[in-house]
Amino acid sequence: MTVSINRARLVNHGLIYLIVTAGAVMMIFPLLWTISTSLKTPEQLVYTRIELIPRPVAWENYVKVFEIAPVLRYFRNTIIIVLCAEFGSLVMCSLVAYAFARIPFPGRDIMFVLLLSSMMLPGVVTLIPFFIMFDRLGWINTFLPLVVPRFLAHNPFYIFLMRQFFRGVPQDLSDAARIDGCSEFGIWWRIVMPISKPVLAAVAIFTFQWVWNDFLYPLVYLGGNKDLWTLALGLNSLKGMEGDVTTHYQMAFSVLMIIPMMLIFAFGQKYFIRGITFSGLKG
């Protein structure tokens, strides 16, 4: 009887590992194909057979990318937007989330419901009204339409995520701080923020990913000023005209864009998972 149970358990575990392994291979294959294509010559791109390890390996594609496109300028522009977005997400959104979670004021719940309802509105619906408004302000072809809204805590998802986490912070800590004469701002900065590293890491990774890969909004607001183009716009500009083969350069550019995202997620994975888990359970 025991042998049969152990055998059935072994079979179940084997099936689970087989399914997980197959899923992992399916997920990682596009990345491997991207890396492989970035190391191919134009002649190898037309091969009909699958060749993950090209022969010869064209390392010069990565050097050529920096020659045909101002990658460092694209990187600088993207970093500027990312840093402003990170400040808005981690500081401004956390202030709003703290108010919703720990400070009672008239109409708080109604305002929070209205905030959540804005998450159901697709971004493309507000794209044209925002464009008209920014155009009248003279902000088109500048960083301002991409920086100012993100700087001013415009993302309700981040506010919701941090509000749920802050509600799980013991109230006794805040009460003890108030007895010692600490203000609400002091409680937010000295008590709540230091113990909220998991959710802050999750928000930071989300922000970096969405801003780093954002294509639509830079295209709309910066499309007319090539000096302010981001990495996503720079990658799109590598698309060759009819008859030109630039796929290997596009893949090399894509790999360069993927590396920072992979490094950030690798170092922040533990906090990221904890932040998502706790924010979904607390409150």
Wavefront OBJ file of the C-alpha trace (Angstrom):
o trace
v 0.000 0.000 0.000
v 2.795 2.374 0.980
v 4.726 1.529 -2.194
v 1.674 2.341 -4.341
v 1.174 5.702 -2.588
v 4.830 6.623 -3.022
v 4.715 5.614 -6.681
v 1.597 7.696 -7.301
v 3.187 10.661 -5.529
v 6.340 10.262 -7.625
v 4.288 10.188 -10.816
v 2.343 13.289 -9.792
v 5.503 15.183 -8.947
v 7.077 14.059 -12.209
v 4.104 15.345 -14.206
v 4.173 18.658 -12.355
v 7.896 19.129 -13.010
v 7.402 18.153 -16.646
v 4.641 20.728 -17.118
v 6.622 23.438 -15.304
v 9.735 22.650 -17.354
v 7.763 22.788 -20.607
v 6.278 26.130 -19.585
v 9.720 27.485 -18.660
v 11.131 26.434 -22.028
v 8.236 28.107 -23.843
v 8.801 31.311 -21.881
v 12.584 31.444 -22.315
v 12.717 30.396 -25.979
v 11.803 33.892 -27.344
v 14.637 35.372 -25.274
v 17.096 32.779 -26.560
v 15.910 33.408 -30.114
v 16.380 37.162 -29.656
v 19.940 36.679 -28.408
v 20.694 34.209 -31.187
v 19.350 36.525 -33.895
v 21.373 39.435 -32.512
v 24.535 37.425 -33.195
v 23.736 36.489 -36.790
v 24.886 37.955 -40.066
v 22.357 39.159 -42.663
v 22.958 35.974 -44.649
v 22.154 33.761 -41.640
v 18.827 35.526 -41.087
v 17.318 33.871 -44.150
v 18.152 30.316 -43.054
v 15.061 28.133 -42.828
v 16.494 25.846 -40.149
v 16.536 26.740 -36.450
v 20.034 27.728 -35.385
v 20.297 28.961 -31.802
v 24.113 29.059 -31.894
v 25.080 30.870 -35.090
v 28.330 30.075 -36.886
v 30.101 32.421 -37.111
v 29.033 34.557 -34.174
v 28.668 38.203 -35.260
v 29.658 40.069 -32.082
v 30.217 43.148 -34.192
v 26.441 43.668 -34.395
v 26.505 45.192 -30.904
v 29.268 47.589 -31.882
v 27.462 48.486 -35.095
v 24.286 49.395 -33.182
v 26.138 52.184 -31.383
v 27.431 53.431 -34.727
v 24.112 53.575 -36.577
v 22.010 54.916 -33.664
v 22.718 57.356 -30.774
v 22.080 54.674 -28.165
v 23.688 56.602 -25.313
v 21.446 59.614 -25.979
v 18.375 57.391 -26.044
v 19.569 55.840 -22.792
v 20.046 59.249 -21.159
v 16.572 60.406 -22.187
v 14.979 57.207 -20.908
v 16.815 57.414 -17.594
v 15.590 60.988 -17.058
v 11.978 59.895 -17.474
v 12.513 56.772 -15.349
v 14.023 58.707 -12.432
v 11.173 61.234 -12.396
v 8.622 58.422 -12.597
v 10.328 56.532 -9.759
v 10.228 59.611 -7.543
v 6.547 60.130 -8.252
v 5.726 56.471 -7.669
v 7.750 55.947 -4.494
v 7.325 59.325 -2.789
v 4.203 61.052 -4.083
v 2.084 57.901 -4.482
v 3.147 56.665 -1.058
v 2.041 59.951 0.515
v -1.392 59.618 -1.081
v -1.578 55.949 -0.089
v -0.646 56.797 3.509
v -3.426 59.362 3.691
v -5.983 56.857 2.416
v -4.724 54.117 4.755
v -3.995 55.889 8.051
v -5.550 59.374 8.158
v -9.346 59.600 8.607
v -10.908 62.535 6.780
v -14.408 63.268 5.411
v -15.121 61.546 2.101
v -12.023 59.367 2.236
v -13.754 56.158 1.191
v -15.705 57.856 -1.605
v -12.537 59.437 -2.962
v -10.768 56.093 -2.840
v -13.577 54.425 -4.781
v -13.380 57.185 -7.391
v -9.628 56.647 -7.566
v -10.089 52.928 -8.150
v -12.767 53.549 -10.773
v -10.242 55.528 -12.806
v -8.246 52.301 -13.206
v -11.032 50.916 -15.388
v -10.625 53.744 -17.894
v -8.223 52.728 -20.715
v -5.298 55.053 -21.234
v -6.019 55.453 -24.936
v -9.401 57.011 -24.081
v -7.707 59.970 -22.400
v -4.817 60.152 -24.861
v -6.392 62.706 -27.230
v -7.752 65.020 -24.468
v -4.365 64.970 -22.753
v -2.600 65.656 -26.053
v -4.828 68.679 -26.713
v -4.226 69.982 -23.198
v -0.446 69.507 -23.383
v -0.384 71.055 -26.858
v -2.123 74.196 -25.571
v 0.405 74.343 -22.738
v 3.239 74.134 -25.259
v 4.569 70.890 -23.804
v 4.579 68.759 -26.969
v 8.065 67.629 -28.039
v 9.325 68.081 -24.478
v 9.722 65.715 -21.522
v 6.989 67.493 -19.548
v 3.965 65.386 -20.673
v 5.883 62.238 -19.699
v 7.379 63.593 -16.482
v 4.864 65.895 -14.789
v 1.892 63.444 -14.536
v 4.150 60.647 -13.285
v 5.821 63.059 -10.870
v 2.451 64.016 -9.363
v 1.265 60.526 -8.329
v -0.963 59.879 -11.334
v -1.011 56.058 -11.059
v -3.962 54.732 -9.000
v -2.630 51.157 -9.128
v 0.482 52.103 -7.149
v -1.627 54.018 -4.642
v -3.922 51.014 -4.211
v -0.962 48.636 -3.817
v 0.743 50.727 -1.146
v -2.500 51.602 0.625
v -3.226 47.900 1.098
v 0.255 47.341 2.507
v 0.143 50.381 4.814
v -3.119 49.174 6.321
v -1.231 46.120 7.550
v 1.302 48.187 9.489
v 0.498 47.901 13.242
v -1.394 50.931 14.477
v 0.476 50.734 17.791
v 3.641 51.952 16.085
v 1.891 55.081 14.843
v 0.262 55.707 18.228
v 3.605 55.403 20.015
v 5.156 57.847 17.557
v 2.338 60.345 18.079
v 2.830 60.149 21.851
v 6.477 61.032 21.287
v 5.374 64.100 19.329
v 5.887 62.793 15.800
v 3.806 64.373 13.048
v 1.948 62.430 10.367
v 4.731 63.241 7.919
v 7.265 61.977 10.439
v 5.304 58.765 10.957
v 5.163 58.231 7.200
v 8.887 58.829 6.778
v 10.324 57.266 9.967
v 7.864 54.448 10.701
v 5.885 53.377 7.656
v 8.409 53.771 4.843
v 11.284 51.794 6.438
v 9.098 48.738 7.026
v 7.443 48.977 3.597
v 10.481 47.950 1.538
v 8.687 44.980 -0.104
v 5.854 47.042 -1.588
v 8.216 49.888 -2.481
v 10.440 47.435 -4.342
v 7.423 46.049 -6.188
v 6.283 49.538 -7.196
v 9.820 50.493 -8.233
v 10.121 47.436 -10.491
v 6.673 47.997 -11.996
v 7.511 51.638 -12.679
v 10.870 50.857 -14.245
v 9.394 48.161 -16.463
v 6.482 50.240 -17.730
v 8.471 53.419 -18.323
v 11.514 51.631 -19.742
v 9.394 49.782 -22.305
v 6.864 52.556 -22.965
v 6.487 53.230 -26.669
v 3.076 54.816 -27.243
v 3.350 57.916 -25.062
v 6.913 58.870 -26.091
v 5.829 58.380 -29.706
v 2.862 60.732 -29.262
v 4.602 63.419 -27.208
v 8.227 63.181 -28.413
v 7.855 61.891 -31.966
v 8.666 65.256 -33.510
v 11.892 65.788 -31.551
v 14.498 63.114 -32.277
v 16.883 64.597 -29.707
v 14.489 63.482 -26.933
v 13.700 60.008 -28.238
v 13.742 57.145 -25.748
v 15.165 53.658 -26.198
v 11.816 52.284 -27.377
v 11.597 54.914 -30.116
v 15.222 54.313 -31.024
v 14.571 50.606 -31.404
v 11.613 51.294 -33.668
v 13.737 53.605 -35.813
v 16.024 50.693 -36.702
v 13.331 49.127 -38.845
v 14.804 49.006 -42.323
v 13.143 50.246 -45.458
v 12.045 47.804 -48.142
v 15.036 45.685 -49.130
v 17.107 46.549 -46.018
v 17.842 43.789 -43.498
v 18.217 45.218 -40.002
v 16.660 42.454 -37.910
v 20.014 41.518 -36.352
v 20.554 45.126 -35.274
v 17.045 45.337 -33.837
v 17.622 42.169 -31.834
v 20.977 43.455 -30.567
v 19.278 46.685 -29.491
v 16.531 44.639 -27.811
v 19.075 42.610 -25.844
v 20.683 45.831 -24.617
v 17.259 47.004 -23.441
v 16.472 43.692 -21.738
v 19.660 43.486 -19.649
v 18.868 46.339 -17.169
v 15.346 45.006 -16.629
v 16.646 41.489 -15.917
v 19.270 42.784 -13.469
v 16.787 44.915 -11.549
v 14.279 42.075 -11.279
v 16.995 39.608 -10.256
v 18.195 41.791 -7.378
v 14.694 42.858 -6.305
v 12.832 39.587 -6.858
v 12.538 38.731 -3.157
v 11.064 42.106 -2.222
v 8.923 42.160 -5.351
v 7.177 38.876 -4.534
v 6.725 39.812 -0.868
v 5.299 43.197 -1.786
v 2.748 41.752 -4.208
v 1.751 38.984 -1.777
v 1.365 41.191 1.301
v -0.459 43.930 -0.592
v -2.983 41.431 -1.847
v -3.659 39.991 1.614
v -3.546 42.965 3.928
v -6.521 45.201 4.592
l 1 2 3 4 5 6 7 8 9 10 11 12 13 14 15 16 17 18 19 20 21 22 23 24 25 26 27 28 29 30 31 32 33 34 35 36 37 38 39 40 41 42 43 44 45 46 47 48 49 50 51 52 53 54 55 56 57 58 59 60 61 62 63 64 65 66 67 68 69 70 71 72 73 74 75 76 77 78 79 80 81 82 83 84 85 86 87 88 89 90 91 92 93 94 95 96 97 98 99 100 101 102 103 104 105 106 107 108 109 110 111 112 113 114 115 116 117 118 119 120 121 122 123 124 125 126 127 128 129 130 131 132 133 134 135 136 137 138 139 140 141 142 143 144 145 146 147 148 149 150 151 152 153 154 155 156 157 158 159 160 161 162 163 164 165 166 167 168 169 170 171 172 173 174 175 176 177 178 179 180 181 182 183 184 185 186 187 188 189 190 191 192 193 194 195 196 197 198 199 200 201 202 203 204 205 206 207 208 209 210 211 212 213 214 215 216 217 218 219 220 221 222 223 224 225 226 227 228 229 230 231 232 233 234 235 236 237 238 239 240 241 242 243 244 245 246 247 248 249 250 251 252 253 254 255 256 257 258 259 260 261 262 263 264 265 266 267 268 269 270 271 272 273 274 275 276 277 278 279 280 281 282 283
